[in-house]
Amino acid sequence: MNANNNEATALLGESRLVGCSSDEEPGAKTMIFSQNEIPTQLVSNGSTDFRKRFFPLTTIDSWNDWKWQLRNSITTIDELKKIMKLSEKEIMAINNLKGRLPLRVTPFFASLIYNTGFSNPLRRNVIPVVEELLHTASEQPDPLHEKSFSPVKGIVHRYPDRVLFTVTQVCSNYCRYCTRSHSVGRLDRLGKQDFEKAFSYIAAHREIRDVLVSGGDPLTLSDEVLDYILFNIRQIEHVEIIRIGTRVPVVLPQRITDKLLSVLRKYHPLFISLHFSHPAEITPECVKACTMLADNGFPLGSQTVLLKGINDNITVMKELMHKLLKIRVRPYYLYQCDL
């Protein structure tokens, strides 16, 4: 590790990672920005109305601070009831989440759903419903059997030439259909020794050429910790490609900052794998975040999960694909949830 990573090193303890910021805790016209037109302070009308109503003492600067968004995330039923009317099914589901994927919604994303009906597609992405509590005989807690392909903590080595590196179990929003809900949302952090073992495993397996940094959402980590992770992966000569899997531009677009971009630019070729489920997620704030990433040379791709009542409609799916292309995000694949 070189001097550029001294700050990141200081954030790493023997037992846990302490640099996680999380510890501090339809159909609108798509806006397109050129590099010289990206607004420094962008708050859409819906977010402005929501902020003034529910966070009246919060300044625009605070609202646009991604750490403020994480610290003020909605995580309890009482907090949720203050901003929106809940159905009986939603209330029952939230009251029975113990031991399951928790509730978490950023204020930004809450501003998109607080005055919507119960069947709103964005709302259904993040607000639990009682059907979530039902389990059939064919369902499995780990449908992709990732634990059986995990030689060391944080690494999933299913395919010969690539690995999944789950660097955190924290997301800024918890999507109710998460395939990794058996582990995501739990504060099972990787410590320094865990990271070192993961780096050593990748270095020892020369067949690995592609590392997908995921979680949780890795962009909930601090810039310094991301720098530490990417630096150590990039030192491994046989690793050709690094990808980051994130939903941050959709649910926490304030996270895409100039400082973050200055860290990520050091590790090209670096691909950003995004996740969109509905065209209404392509907000002005999201467009700004994607524009900043694309203008800094990061190829953007999107996976879309096929979801009943959300996007299982040709018109909706077509609109989503077209809008993604307009903001320089290449639709990568359509994903059907595993059982």
N, C-alpha and C positions, 0 to 999 in steps of 0.2 A: 504494500500500500504506500502511495506517495504522499507528499505534504498536502496535496489538495484534499485529502480525505481525513486530515487530522480532526476536523470538526465533527465529521461523521463518527469517527472512532470514539470520540469523547461521549457520544450519545449511546454507545453500546455497553451494556453491563454484562456480567457473566451469566445471569439467569434470565434476563428479559430485555426486550428492546424498549427504550424509553423515549425514542424520538418520534413516536406516533402522535400526530396532531389530534387524533381521535381521543387520546387520553385527556386532552384539555376540554377537553370537552365541554276547437279543432278546425284545423283548416286555415289558420292564419297565413297570410302571404309570406313566403320565405324571403328573408332579407339577405342580400349578398353584399359583402364588404370587400373592397380591394385593400391591399396592404396599407395604403395611405389613408384609408377611410375608417379604420377600426376605431370606434369610440373608446376613450379611456374609461368613462363611467357610463355603463349601459344598464338601465333598469327599465324594463318594459312597463306599460301602463298597469297591467294586472298585478305585477309585483309591487309597484308603487302604492296602489290602492290597498293591497294586503298589508304592506309594511305600516302604512299610516293607521290602519284599523287595529292591528294586533301587536305591533311593535312601535308605538307612536314616539318613543324616545330614541329610537335607533336611527342613526344618521345613514346617509347613502354610503359613506365610506365603510361603516361597520357592516351594512347589508352586503356589500361587495367583498368583504373579507371572508375567505373560505373557512378560516378558523372560527369566526363568529358563527357562520352557518352550522358548522359541526357542533359547537358548544350549545347552540340553541335548537338543535334537532328535536323533533317531537317524538317522544319515546314512551309516553304513557297515555292511557285512555282519558285521563282528566285533562291533559294538555290538548288532546285531539278534540275533545268535546267543546273546548273553548273556541275553536275555530270552525267547526263544521257539525252538522247534524248527522248522527250515526244511525244506521238501521239496527234492528234487533239482532240480525245475523252478525253484523260487524261487532256489536258490543259483546255478544256471546263469544265470538272468536278471540277478540282481544283479551277478554277476561280468562281465557284458557290457553294462553301462550306459554305458560311455564314449561321450560324444558324444550321449547320449540323455537323456530326462527323468530327473533324478537321484532318488535315494531320500531321502525326508525324512518322518519321523513324529514328532509331538510326544509327550513322555512321557504326556500326558493321553490321547491317542488310542491309544497303545501299551497303556495300561492296559485298554482295551476289547477288545484282540485277542490279548494275549500268551499266554493259555491256551486259545485256540480251535483248532478243526480247520482243515485246509488250505482247506476250501471255505466257511469263514465269510464272509458277505457283506461285513462291515466290513473284514476282513483283505484280501479280494480288491480292495477299493478302493485300497489303498495299498502292498501288497507285490507287487513285480513277479513275473511268471511268464514262462516261456520263450516262450509264444505271442506275447508282446509284441515279441519280436525278429523275428517273421515279417512280411514285407511283400509284398502282392500287387501286381500291375501296376496295379490301379485305385486304390491308395492314394496320397495326396499328402501331403507334409510340411505344407502350408498349405492344408487342405481348403476353408476359407472365402475363400481368396485375399485375406487381409487386407493383405498387403504391397502389392498392386496398388491398394488403396483408402486407402493411407496417404500423405497429402500432406506431412506433417511427422512427425518421430519422435514416437511415442506416440499419434498420432491415427489412427483408422480411421473414414473418412467414407463408409460404404456407402449409407446412406439419407439423403435430402435434409435432413430436419429433426432429425437426431440424430447424435451421434458417440460412438464408443467412445474413452475416454481411458485408455490403459494406463500407469499411473503407476509401476509396479514390475513386475519379472519374478519376484519372490519370493513364495512361499506358505509357510504354516506346515506344511502337508502337501502332498505331490504326488500327486494322484489319477492313477491309471495310465491312465485313458481321456481325459485332457485333450486337448481339441481344439487348444489352443494350445501343445502340447508342443514345437513347433519353436522356441519362444522362451522359454517359462516355465522357470525354474530356472537361467537364465544370468544372470550378474552384469553385465548391460548396463544400467547405471543411467542415468536421465535426469539431466542436469546443469541448472544454473540457466538456461543459454541454451536448452536443449531445452524446459523448462517455459515460458519466455517466448515461444518460437515457437509452442507449442501454444495458449497463451492468446490470442496475437495472431491465430492462424488462426480460432479460435472467434469472436473479436470481429469479424473481418472478414467472416464469413459469417452474415448476419442471418437466414438461413433456419433456423439451428440453434436449436432451442428446448429440446432434451433432451440432457443430457450424462451418459453412464454411466461412472463412475469405476471402473476395473477393473484387471486386471493379468494375471498374478500376483494377489495379494490386497492391496488398498490398506490394509487394517487391520493389515498387518505394518509399516507406516510409523509413525513416532512421531506423537504428538498434535500437535506443533508443525508438522511437515511437512504433515499432513492439514489443519491450520488454514490454512496457506499456500495449499494447492491449492484448498480450498473457497472461501476468501476471494476469490481471484482469479477463479474461475469465477462467483461470485455478483455480482461487480462488472459483469459483462456483461449489459446490460439485456435483451437478447432471449432470454437463457437462462431458461426458466420452470421447468424441472424438473432436479434433480440426483439421480442414483441412484448408490448404491455397491453394487458386486457383491462379495460376500464369503462365505466358508465358515467364517469365524472362530467364530461361535457353536457350530458343530458340532465343529470340530477343535481350537480354542483359545479356549474360552469365557471363560477368565481375562482375555482382552483387553478385554472389555466392562466398563469401569471408570467410576466417577463422573466422573473427569477427562475421559475420552474423550467421554462423553455431554455434558459441558458445552461441549465444542468443537462437536460435531455439532449441538446444539440451536440454535446461532447461524445455521444455514443452512437452516432450514425454508423451503419444503417440500423435505424430503429423504427419499427412499425407499430402503429397504434391500432389495436383492435377494439372497436366501439360496439355498443349494443343499443339498438333502437327497436321499439316495438310498435310505435304509432306515429303518424305524421304530426300530431299535435305536440309531440315532444320536441319538434324542431322550432324552438322559440328563438327570438332575437338574441338572447344570451347564449343559447347553444350554438347558433350560427357564428357568433363572435368567437367562441372558444374553438370551434372547428377551423375557422379561418386563420386564427393565430397558429394552430398546429400545422395546417397545410402550408402556410406561408413560410414556416420554418423548416420545411422539407420533410415532414413526416407523412409517409403514405398512410391514409386512413381507410379502414375497411369496417364494415358493420355486419354483425350477425343479427338475425331477427328470429325470435322464438315465436312459433305459431301458437297463438293463444285463442281459445274459444271465447267469443264475445268481445274480443279486443281487436284482433286483426285478421280473423278468419273470413275475410271478405275481399273479393277481387278488387273492388274500387279502393278500399282502404290500403291494401297492400301495394297497388299500383301507385297511388299517391305518395306513399312512403318511399318507394324505390326512386321515383322521379325527384322528389325533394332531396333525398340523400345525394344523388348525383349532382344536383345544382349547388350543393355546398362542398363538393369535392370529397364526398365519402362514398367509396365503392361498396355497393351491396355484395357481401361475400357469400353468405349462405343462409338458407332458411332452416331453422332447427326445430325438430319436433321433440318435445320433452320425453325423456326416458321414463320407463316404469321400473 
